[in-house]
Amino acid sequence: MIIKEQASLKNSFAINSRSKYLITIESEDCLDNLENFLSKNPGKVLVLSEGTNVILPEFYDGVVITTSCNHINKISNAEVKVGSAVNWHYFVNWCIDNDYYGIENLSLIPGSLGAAPIQNIGAYGVEVGTFIKSVRFYDFKDQAIKVFNSSDCKFSYRNSIFKNMDILILEITFEFNKTGLNLSYKSIEEYIKYNNIDSSNLNQRQLAEIVQEIRKARLPDPSLIPNVGSFFKNPLVEIDSISLSSFSLDDLIIWESDSSLVKVGAARLIELIKDQIPNNPNISLHANHALVIVNLGNASQKDVTDYADLIKNKVYKTFNIELELEPSIIKS
Ligand SMILES: Cc1cc2nc3c(=O)[nH]c(=O)nc-3n(C[C@H](O)[C@H](O)[C@H](O)COP(=O)(O)OP(=O)(O)OC[C@H]3O[C@@H](n4cnc5c(N)ncnc54)[C@H](O)[C@@H]3O)c2cc1C
């Protein structure tokens, strides 16, 4: 276990952030020491990995915990156990190299393995929860290691049971039973058609490259333009509840969902009201994607939350739709 004081915290929104303590757990053997440390230093605890889905405060007055468990163990032709500190995109490439099918659509999503189940990361028609057999984690409340199988995890759109638990994910077991490629997402279909690609001959690597091309055209690279990806979830609403006094349904993007609710494209809602959001010298919407808020250089946490509130209020007043944030706002 490594303990640092006044450590600076990595985050893709590039907020200059530090914490009272930063602890790195190198293996499960460190958990007794961690319990000891926390009992002697009671207070707030935050689990943080690569910091690509959080808006951090300038100072976190508590203990930040991260892991460096970076093993990838092949168990069988279908099963793999992976440590929480492994980088997600690295793992996608590893799966492609080792013929495990299914997560190539999730290529280039920033962040770590350990965070992937928390919001059930998803993109281009695929969600990570589909491939998770079990999640091994430390439960801070019960001070015990637990294993949840896939159904215990209660995966749904950008959500899981873990969002409401105080836990440190240590290892994930994946089960890959599929062999074909998932090409059914609209922007993948359009890319294939536009570029005259013969989809019957596509392999996993080529699909991952297509996904990367599409992503790079729309999403800013956080190492060049600090951001946390999509800032708002696509809301699920009753279609009759949408206020249409300023725009018509044809102006919106609407997908059917499993329930009686419809999923509304949050990016389009924001595009339609963005001219009414006052300019802020520290922060703005990304030119290619209205769902992405970018740090223009000097943004504080308050700049971000104020700006997000302005957008939420304007969308609510215009469409009677409540937007929900995707990243976690971490209180100081
Ligand atoms: C440019 C960009 C594009 C993105 N595109 C997508 C996308 O297409 N789809 C998508 O779903 N997401 C996307 N994201 C969001 C982000 O990549 C994911 O949420 C990712 O899983 C976050 O990983 P992280 O390691 O950075 O987590 P962090 O930001 O460090 O943490 C995120 C949350 O997970 C918790 N957490 C982290 N590690 C652990 C652990 N080991 N145990 C328990 N809790 C933990 C934290 O407490 C926090 O609540 C994007 C982000 C960016 C910047």
The ligand as a Tripos MOL2 file, in Angstrom:
@<TRIPOS>MOLECULE
LIG
   53    58     1     0     0
SMALL
NO_CHARGES

@<TRIPOS>ATOM
      1 C1        -13.6510   11.5720  -24.2610 C.3       1 LIG1
      2 C2        -14.4820   10.6500  -23.4000 C.ar      1 LIG1
      3 C3        -15.3490    9.7530  -24.0050 C.ar      1 LIG1
      4 C4        -16.1330    8.8980  -23.2310 C.ar      1 LIG1
      5 N1        -16.9570    8.0300  -23.8700 N.ar      1 LIG1
      6 C5        -17.7260    7.1920  -23.1520 C.ar      1 LIG1
      7 C6        -18.5950    6.2630  -23.8060 C.ar      1 LIG1
      8 O1        -18.6370    6.1850  -25.0240 O.2       1 LIG1
      9 N2        -19.3650    5.4640  -23.0350 N.ar      1 LIG1
     10 C7        -19.3050    5.4920  -21.6560 C.ar      1 LIG1
     11 O2        -20.0350    4.7220  -21.0130 O.2       1 LIG1
     12 N3        -18.4790    6.3490  -21.0070 N.ar      1 LIG1
     13 C8        -17.6960    7.1890  -21.7110 C.ar      1 LIG1
     14 N4        -16.8670    8.0760  -21.0760 N.ar      1 LIG1
     15 C9        -16.8340    8.0980  -19.6030 C.3       1 LIG1
     16 C10       -15.6680    7.2790  -18.9790 C.3       1 LIG1
     17 O3        -14.7730    6.8900  -19.9690 O.3       1 LIG1
     18 C11       -16.1690    6.0180  -18.2580 C.3       1 LIG1
     19 O4        -17.1230    6.3300  -17.2910 O.3       1 LIG1
     20 C12       -15.0130    5.2550  -17.5800 C.3       1 LIG1
     21 O5        -15.4860    3.9850  -17.1500 O.3       1 LIG1
     22 C13       -14.4270    5.9920  -16.3820 C.3       1 LIG1
     23 O6        -13.2390    5.3070  -15.9840 O.3       1 LIG1
     24 P1        -12.2260    5.9790  -14.9670 P.3       1 LIG1
     25 O7        -11.2080    4.9590  -14.6170 O.co2     1 LIG1
     26 O8        -11.6950    7.2400  -15.5270 O.co2     1 LIG1
     27 O9        -13.1710    6.2660  -13.7200 O.3       1 LIG1
     28 P2        -13.1140    7.5150  -12.7220 P.3       1 LIG1
     29 O10       -13.4780    8.7600  -13.4510 O.co2     1 LIG1
     30 O11       -11.8410    7.4980  -11.9800 O.co2     1 LIG1
     31 O12       -14.3140    7.1290  -11.7490 O.3       1 LIG1
     32 C14       -15.6420    7.1380  -12.2550 C.3       1 LIG1
     33 C15       -16.5740    6.5770  -11.1570 C.3       1 LIG1
     34 O13       -16.2430    5.2160  -10.9130 O.3       1 LIG1
     35 C16       -15.8220    5.0240   -9.5510 C.3       1 LIG1
     36 N5        -14.6870    4.0960   -9.6090 N.ar      1 LIG1
     37 C17       -13.5730    4.2040  -10.3740 C.ar      1 LIG1
     38 N6        -12.7850    3.1220  -10.1820 N.ar      1 LIG1
     39 C18       -13.4020    2.3320   -9.2850 C.ar      1 LIG1
     40 C19       -13.0870    1.0860   -8.6510 C.ar      1 LIG1
     41 N7        -11.9490    0.4060   -8.9150 N.pl3     1 LIG1
     42 N8        -13.9550    0.5820   -7.7290 N.ar      1 LIG1
     43 C20       -15.1080    1.2390   -7.4300 C.ar      1 LIG1
     44 N9        -15.4640    2.4090   -7.9850 N.ar      1 LIG1
     45 C21       -14.6140    2.9490   -8.9060 C.ar      1 LIG1
     46 C22       -15.4450    6.4100   -9.0400 C.3       1 LIG1
     47 O14       -15.6410    6.5100   -7.6270 O.3       1 LIG1
     48 C23       -16.4020    7.3020   -9.8160 C.3       1 LIG1
     49 O15       -17.6610    7.3220   -9.1820 O.3       1 LIG1
     50 C24       -16.0500    8.9380  -21.8140 C.ar      1 LIG1
     51 C25       -15.1440    9.8350  -21.1940 C.ar      1 LIG1
     52 C26       -14.3770   10.6800  -21.9850 C.ar      1 LIG1
     53 C27       -13.4080   11.6120  -21.3280 C.3       1 LIG1
@<TRIPOS>BOND
     1     1     2 1
     2     2     3 ar
     3     2    52 ar
     4     3     4 ar
     5     4     5 ar
     6     4    50 ar
     7     5     6 ar
     8     6     7 ar
     9     6    13 1
    10     7     8 2
    11     7     9 ar
    12     9    10 ar
    13    10    11 2
    14    10    12 ar
    15    12    13 ar
    16    13    14 ar
    17    14    15 1
    18    14    50 ar
    19    15    16 1
    20    16    17 1
    21    16    18 1
    22    18    19 1
    23    18    20 1
    24    20    21 1
    25    20    22 1
    26    22    23 1
    27    23    24 1
    28    24    25 2
    29    24    26 1
    30    24    27 1
    31    27    28 1
    32    28    29 2
    33    28    30 1
    34    28    31 1
    35    31    32 1
    36    32    33 1
    37    33    34 1
    38    33    48 1
    39    34    35 1
    40    35    36 1
    41    35    46 1
    42    36    37 ar
    43    36    45 ar
    44    37    38 ar
    45    38    39 ar
    46    39    40 ar
    47    39    45 ar
    48    40    41 1
    49    40    42 ar
    50    42    43 ar
    51    43    44 ar
    52    44    45 ar
    53    46    47 1
    54    46    48 1
    55    48    49 1
    56    50    51 ar
    57    51    52 ar
    58    52    53 1
@<TRIPOS>SUBSTRUCTURE
     1 LIG1         1 GROUP 0 **** ****
